[in-house]
Structures are given as structure tokens and as C-alpha cells.
Amino acid sequence: MKLYQLSSKQTLPITPMEAWEFLSNPANLKVITPSNMGFHILSGDDRKLFAGQLIQYTVSPFPGYTTRWVTEITHAKKGEYFVDEQRFGPYSLWHHKHFIHPIEGGVEMEDQIDFKLPLGFLGQLAYRFFIKRQLIAIFRYREQKLIELFGKMADSPNELHLKPI
């Protein structure tokens, strides 16, 4: 079983509560997802984020293929963090932790995703030639979109790492 990990950090010149208000609204996931992903929320975006919440959506990871994805918010602490886990979807495992850390002049938003692909060796090939590049592009898009929405902190490099673990 091969596990992968994506970690991302981004600083923004906003308060922890401003970050939480944006992140805790499931409808904003569409705002920070590239349009070429064909992302559409089907249910679960009618309330602010809470532990136990199920969010259903469709996504098209590549042209001609659309899949349904269901995630559950398993943990949430207002203004600090939440965790979503895939209950149904394209991954064998998807465990995504979102953290909001107050820093001088703003926040550091941190994502840690542990995931496993289906299909054994074929999944590993898909990761090498397609999925890795796609995940990096999605998180780079999010980084730029959040800068457009909230601005950028001076001298604060953003980090993105994707690796097998």
C-alpha cells in the first residue's frame, strides 16, 4: 500500500476569523477550485461547516469523466482547524486536515492531505504521470485565488510539497 502526502502552507493578511468564515462556507470550495475540474456541489453547502457534515459534489478530473465525491467533516474547532475525509470517491483514502495559525500581521493556512490511490500499480502510474501534476495545479490555483481575494503578505514564501510516505 503506497500512501502519498501533500502539504501546503500559505500566509494571508487576514484575521483567523476572516480565514475561518471563508473556509467554513462549503460553497467557497467552488471559488478556489479551477473551473476545468467541473466541480459542482450537490448537497451539504446549506450550512456553515460542522463535525458530522456530509458534502456531496461531482468533479471531472479529466475531460469525459465525471465522478461523485462525498466527504465528511470529521473534526472542527471554530477558528482553528477542521478535517474532511472521503466517504465515497476517486481515492482509496483521502484525509485532509486544514489548520489556521495566527501569525504577526495575518494567518498561516496549512493543509495536510494523506491519500492513497486505487488500482495498485496502475494507480501509482496515474500518480506519476497525471495525478501529481493535477494536485499541484489545483493547489497553485487556490494559492493565487486566495491572493486575489485577500492579498499577499510581504516576504512570506508559500510552500507546497507532494511526496510518497
N, C-alpha and C positions, 0 to 999 in steps of 0.2 A: 504494500500500500504506500503510494507516494503522496505526501502532503506538500502543499505549497503555502507560502505566506506572502501577503502583500502588506506593506506598512507604508503609511503616508503621514506626513506632518505638514501643516500649513499654518502660518500666522496671519491674523487679520486684525485690523484696528477697530474692533468692536468689543462690547462687553460680553461676559459669559452668558448673560440673559438674552442678549440680542442673538448670539450664536444659537442658544437653545431654542428660542422662538422660531428661528428659521429651520433648524434641523428637526424639531419635534413636530413639524407640519408635514405629514407624509406626501401631500401634494407637491411640495418643493423638490421631491426626488426627481420629478419630471423636468424641473427647471435646470437641474445640474446633470442631466443625462443627455448625451449627444442625440440629436434628432434622428440620425441614421440608425439608431438602435430600435426604433419603432416602439418605444416604451409607452405603455398605456396602463393606468391604474384601473382595475375593475371594481375593487371594493376595499374598504378599510381606511380610506382617506377622509372620512367624515368627522373624525375626532383627532384631537392632539394625541401624540404618542403616549402609550401606557403599556406596562407589562401585561402580557397576555393578548395583545392586539395582533390580529392576523391581517396582513395586507396582501391582496392578490393583484397581479398585474401580468401583462404579456410583454414580451421582449423579442426582438428579431436580431439575434446575434450576427446573422449574415443574410443577404438577400434570398428570399424564397423560403425562409424557415422562421416560423414564429412558435414560441413556446410559452407556456403558462408557468408562472413562478409564484409561489406562496411563501412568505416569510412571517415569522412570529417574533414580536418584540418580547424577548425573554426576561430582560432586566432593564430597569430605567431608574435613574436618580436625577431629578429635575436639576438642570443647570450643570450637570457633571458628566453623565455618560448614559449610553444605552447600548443594548446588544440585540442584533437581529440574527435569527437562524433560519435557514431554508428548511421548510417543511415539505415542499414539493418543487421540483425544478430541474435545471440542467446539470447541477453538480451533485456528486455523491455526498459531499459535506460542504457547507457554507456557514461559517461562524464569524460574524462581523461585529467588532467592538468599535464604538465611536466614543471618543473622550474629548472633553472641553477643559483645557487647562488655562486658568488665568495667568497672564504674564504682564509685565510692565507695558502699558500702552495698548493692551488688547488681549487676544486669546491665541493659544496654540490649539488647533484642532488636529486630533490624531485618530487615524483609522488603523486597525489591525484586523486583517482578514486571514483566517486559516481555511483552506479549501482543499478538496480532493475531487478529481475528475473521474467520471465513469469510464468504462471500456478499457481498463488496464493499459496495455502498451499503446493502443490507438489513442487513448486519452492523453498519454504522455507526448505522442507525436503532435496531436492537436494543440497541446500547450506550447510546444516548442515553435510550431510554425504559424499559430494563429491566436490562441487564447492569451498568451503572454503579451503580445503586441496590442491586442484589443483592450485588455485591462489597463495597460499603461496609458493608452489613448483616452480611455474613459476618465481616469483619474487626472490626467493632464487637462482634459476639458473641464472637469469640475474645478480644478485649481484656477483656471482662467475665468470661469464663470463667477466664482466666488470673489475674485479680484474685481471683476466688473461690477458686481453688486455691492461690495463692501469696501473696496480699496485695498491698498497693499501697504504693509509695514516696511519702512526703510531698513535695509541691511538685515533682512530676515530671510535666509535661503529656505526654500521649501524642499522637502525630502520625499522621495518615492523609491521604494525598494521592493522587488519581487524576486522570490527565490524558493527553491525546494528546501524543505526542512526534514 
